[in-house]
Amino acid sequence: MQLDCAALLDQHGAKMRRLGWSAEEACGIHPTSPWAAIHCYGLGPLLDGRKVVDLTATGATIEHAGGVRLTFARRPMPGVVAIWSVGSCS
C-alpha cells in the first residue's frame, strides 16, 4: 500500500496538485481501521500494483495487467488521513 502511494505521487503527484487533489484523496486511509475500512481508501491504497492511466479533476482510470480498466471517482473523504500520518504496525 505504501509503495503504491509512493509510486502514485512520484508519477502523478504534480498533476494531482494542479487538479486540486488532497493528500487524503490520493493516499487516504481510515486512521484506526485501515484494513477493515476500505470504503475510506483514497486512490493509492486501491491500486494494489495496478497503474493509473488517466487522471482528471473528478477521478482516475486504473488499468489491470490484463487491460481491464476501472474508474475511481474522486469524492469527499471526511475522517480519512494520509497514509503517512498513521503510526507503525509493529
Buried (B, 14 or more C-beta within 10 A) or exposed (E): BEEBBBBBBEEBBEEBEEBEBBBBBBBBBBBEEBEEBEEBBBBBBBBEEBBBEEBEEEBBBBBEEEEEEEEBEBEEBEEBBBBEEEEEEE
